[in-house]
Amino acid sequence: VKTKQPEKVMMITECSMADNVASETPGVDFIRPCNLCPHMKRITLGKILDTLVEMKDEVVVDPAIADKARTAVERMINLKI
């Protein structure tokens, strides 16, 4: 969003994440339904760093489920709004 500076962006994520990105990119119109997830608040930059450095807490997703999720995300990306 910072690099391409589109006029309008649909952001489907947890509320505070959308707020952070929107505050860093004035002039971009964000469509952002506010979704609250109690688990998102447990994620910190320190925990992300630990996971990447130590290569731990791998999440394995069944390929069939991953394919369905990929299809859903591709449909969202291709929405013409």
VOMIPA-82080 format. One record per residue (C-alpha): residue number from 1; residue in three letters; x, y, z. Coordinates in steps of 0.001 Angstrom, whole numbers, plus 500000, padded with zeros to 6 digits. Last residue first. Layout:
N
[NUM,"ALA",[X,Y,Z]],
...
end
This chain:
81
[81,"ILE",[484721,497141,493886]],
[80,"LYS",[485976,494479,491501]],
[79,"LEU",[486742,491412,493566]],
[78,"ASN",[489782,489498,492244]],
[77,"ILE",[491663,489548,495540]],
[76,"MET",[488640,488179,497384]],
[75,"ARG",[488263,485346,494873]],
[74,"GLU",[491971,484523,495204]],
[73,"VAL",[491597,484404,498996]],
[72,"ALA",[488682,481959,498766]],
[71,"THR",[490543,479728,496293]],
[70,"ARG",[493627,479703,498531]],
[69,"ALA",[491470,478694,501496]],
[68,"LYS",[489973,475801,499543]],
[67,"ASP",[493431,474675,498397]],
[66,"ALA",[494831,474961,501939]],
[65,"ILE",[491981,472806,503259]],
[64,"ALA",[492778,470092,500719]],
[63,"PRO",[496521,470386,501457]],
[62,"ASP",[495995,469827,505218]],
[61,"VAL",[497600,472716,507061]],
[60,"VAL",[500790,472395,509089]],
[59,"VAL",[501566,475256,511454]],
[58,"GLU",[505191,475458,512538]],
[57,"ASP",[505694,476624,516107]],
[56,"LYS",[509476,476872,515767]],
[55,"MET",[511994,478184,513236]],
[54,"GLU",[514172,479584,516052]],
[53,"VAL",[514790,482942,514405]],
[52,"LEU",[511377,483137,512736]],
[51,"THR",[509420,482047,515807]],
[50,"ASP",[511428,484268,518122]],
[49,"LEU",[510888,487268,515813]],
[48,"ILE",[507139,486646,515683]],
[47,"LYS",[507024,486362,519464]],
[46,"GLY",[508914,489639,519843]],
[45,"LEU",[506639,491370,517333]],
[44,"THR",[503679,490357,519468]],
[43,"ILE",[500750,488022,518862]],
[42,"ARG",[498408,487572,521835]],
[41,"LYS",[496095,490368,520651]],
[40,"MET",[495386,488350,517504]],
[39,"HIS",[493872,485585,519650]],
[38,"PRO",[490966,487724,520854]],
[37,"CYS",[489843,488327,517276]],
[36,"LEU",[487815,491440,516563]],
[35,"ASN",[486731,492074,512995]],
[34,"CYS",[486150,495662,511900]],
[33,"PRO",[485026,495818,508297]],
[32,"ARG",[487685,497737,506491]],
[31,"ILE",[487259,499612,503245]],
[30,"PHE",[490339,501812,503275]],
[29,"ASP",[490571,505008,501225]],
[28,"VAL",[494247,505872,500706]],
[27,"GLY",[495104,509542,501230]],
[26,"PRO",[497029,508953,504424]],
[25,"THR",[499087,505757,504435]],
[24,"GLU",[500677,505142,507843]],
[23,"SER",[497453,505733,509779]],
[22,"ALA",[495632,503293,507512]],
[21,"VAL",[498201,500555,508127]],
[20,"ASN",[497944,500880,511903]],
[19,"ASP",[494144,501123,511910]],
[18,"ALA",[493862,497986,509784]],
[17,"MET",[496036,496087,512261]],
[16,"SER",[493966,497467,515142]],
[15,"CYS",[490735,496133,513681]],
[14,"GLU",[491756,492552,512831]],
[13,"THR",[491926,491857,509128]],
[12,"ILE",[490025,492310,505916]],
[11,"MET",[491520,495352,504265]],
[10,"MET",[489878,496487,501053]],
[9,"VAL",[492033,499167,499464]],
[8,"LYS",[491079,502333,497554]],
[7,"GLU",[493077,505014,495745]],
[6,"PRO",[496183,502846,495403]],
[5,"GLN",[499493,504165,496797]],
[4,"LYS",[501763,501597,495085]],
[3,"THR",[504646,501702,497563]],
[2,"LYS",[502833,502405,500819]],
[1,"VAL",[500000,500000,500000]],
end
